[in-house]
Amino acid sequence: MSARTKPIVLDWGCGDALSAAQVAPACGELILFDAVEAVQQRLKARFAGANSNIRVLDTAGWQGLPAHSVDVIVMNSVAQYISRETLERLLDDFRRVLKPDGEAIIADIIPPHVSMVADITSLLKSGWDHGFFLAACRGLVATFFSEYRKLRAEAGFSTYDEGEFKKLVVAHGFAVERLPRNLGFNQQRMGFRALPR
């Protein structure tokens, strides 16, 4: 990718993509995809008719994305919600759509030893440091009564230690390195940069 060319970026599992408008100017195109149909509809409604470089994909659009068409894929805070088998299929999909000199940033990977208490502590500290402490508290109250708590308590999250995650990514055709910092607020979680080989 030329240093003077803005990258085509895919945010995979983007959720409501609340920062998309701020990220988009740094991109040649910002492509948003979330597997939840209701989220797709909200995103399309938000960006419909907008004079911007933001494109929202539905599931068919994601599956039909041309090979070697994306410079950067970001998948943040998704891997814990999906099975290892689903993650492996996604890595193959990422390998297909990335340009040969592209990269995938996969972040918020939870090591087995990180507890919900550590998540809460990190969120509250970050909220205190950056001025959204009350919002963080409100979010925690909502989370307490949500499916998130039930999911973590009953089914658990998918977790990986560093070596295990690297081995998995390499097995799907990437070189991989751990990032110095995770993208999320919890620095006990891990972020990785994967490059097609």
N, C-alpha and C positions, 0 to 999 in steps of 0.2 A: 504494500500500500504506500503510495506516494505521501511524503510528509505534508505536501500542499493540498492533498485531496481530503475532504472531510469524509469520515467513514460512514458506511451504511451499518447501522447498529440495530440489532434485534434484542428487545427486552422480553425474554421468555418467562412466562409466569408473572406478568407485570402487575397483577392486581389492578387497582384503580389508577396506578401510574400518576400519582399526584404531582410529581416533579417533571412530568414529560415536557411541559412548555418551557421549563428552564434548561432541560438537557438538549432539546431539539436543535437550537442554534449551533451547537458544536458538531452536529451530525449532517452528513449529506442527506440521509433519510433516517428517521427513527421509526422502526417497525415495532408495534406493540402486539403481543399475543398473550392471552390467558385462556386456559382450557375451560373455564367456567363460562357457559353461554350468557348468563346474566351480566357478567363483567364485560364480555365482548359487546353486548348491547349498550351498556352504560358508556363504554369508551367510544363506540361509534356515534352515539348521541352527542357526546361532549365535543368530538372533533369533526363532526359532520359540517361540511361547507367551510371549514376553517382554512384560511390561506396559509397553510403550513406544510412542513415536510414530514408530518406525522401520518403514518398509515396504520390502521388497525386491521388485524387479520382475524377472520373466523377460523374454525378448525380446518375447513377445506382449504382456506388460503395458506395456513401453516403447512399443511401436508403437501400442498402444491408449490411451495416456495422453490424456485429453481436452484439447482446445484451450483455451488461456488458463487453465490450471489451476495453474501453478507461478509463484512469485514470483522465485526465484533458481535459476539453473543454475550449477553449478561443474564445470568440466572441467579437471582439473589433470594435467599430464604424460601426455597422451593424443595430442595432435595430431602429435607426432613419429613415432608408430607407424602412422599412417594416411595414405592418399594424399590429395592435394589434392581429388580428386573426392569421396572419402568425407567429407572435412571440409565441403565445400560442401553436400552432402546433409544433414549434421548441422546446419549453420547454419539450413537451411530448417526442419528438425524443431524446433530450438530456438525459432525465430521463431513456429512454430505453437503450441507448448505454453506459451510465456511469456505471462503477463498483460501487458496494454498498458503497465503501469508497472513491469514486471519488469526483470531484468537477467541477463546471462550473464557469468560470470567465466571467462575462458579463459587458462590460465596454463601456464608452463614451455615457451613457444614458443622454439625454438632458432634463433638467427640463423645464417646460413651460416658465419660465421667462428669459431664456438665449437667447440673440439675436445674429444675424449674426455679429453685431459689436463686441460683446464679443468674438466670435470665431476668428475674424480677429485680435483683440488686443492680445489675448492669443497666437496666432500663431506667430505674429511678436515679441512679448516679448521673447518667447521661442527661436525663431531664433536668436535674438540678444544675448541672454544669452549663447547659445550653438553653435554659429558660423555658422549658416545657414540662416542668415538674407536675403541675396540676393536671395538665392534659395526660401525662403518663399515668397518674393516679386514676383518672377517670377511665382510661383505657384498661387498666388492670381490673377495675371493678367490672367493666363490661366483659372482659375476658373470663373472669371468675364464673360468670353465668353462661358462658358460650360453649360451643362445640370444641374449641381449642383445648380447654381444660379437660373435657371429657376424653378427647382424643389422646392427650398426653397421659392421662391417668390410666386409661383402659388399654389402649393399643400401643402407646409409646410412639416415639419418633424414630425414623431411620437415623442411625448414628454410625459414624465411621471414625476410626483413628487415622492419623495422617498417612501412615504407610499403607494401610488398607485402601484408602481413597486414591492415593497416587497409583497404586497397582491396578485398580479398577479402570482408571482413566487411560493409563498407558495401554491396557489390553484392548482398548477401542481406538487405537491409532493416533494417540496424542503423546507429545512430550508435556510434562507437567511440572510446575513449581508452586510452592506455597507462597502466597503474598505476605509481605511484612505485616499488613494489617487486614483484618476482616472488613468487609464493606459495612456490616451492620454495627449496632451499638455495642454488642457483646464481643469483646476481644478474646473471650475463652472459646468462641467459635472460630472457624477457619475459612479462609478464602484461597482460591487456587486460580492460576492462569494456565490454560491448556492450549497448546499449539499443535495444529495438524502436522503429522509427520509424513 
